[in-house]
């Protein structure tokens, strides 16, 4: 697996190099190449390099598309993910929160994309062992999926699983077990 990741990184570095030769430094194709390069560094757990490339990609996208364009959401999520892995939870929540604002403006408060971002914010609280705060976000995400008619989706099951974990840590074992059984039933039906 490491060999493939290294190959992918070499390919992404070459792609960025070629894009840089062909296009202006603020071209959206450069931003895409930087985002891909960030993903490769992220996969190799070279988080500082990933974060640098994600931030440069974000700067280009903001300059070209404005600060509230939905294309920014993915890069903001990537920045948040790297910050979370590095235990920089406030930075992660800031990136996720900004992506959430854009998502709510573009897609509305009851869209699965919005639910996903709220869940990510919940995960930062969970990682910090702030289980009550996490539970609030996980339940909010699941509520959005209910409104969106997506309760049977894999994402909704992931939120249920997150709720069960938070409930368990809070000592609400009956609720944790009930939610876990719902998730188990879904996967039995889905996977056969």
Secondary structure, 3 states (H helix, E strand, C coil): CHHHHHHHHHHHHHHHHHHHHHCCCCCHHHHHHHHHHHHHHHHCCCHHHHHHHHHHHHHHHHHHHCCCCCCHHHHHHHHHHHHHHCCCHHHHHHHHHHHHHHHHHHHCCCCHHHHHHHHHHHHHHHHCCCHHHHHHHHHHHHHHHHHCCCCCCHHHHHHHHHHHHHHHHCCCHHHHHHHHHHHHHHHHHHHC
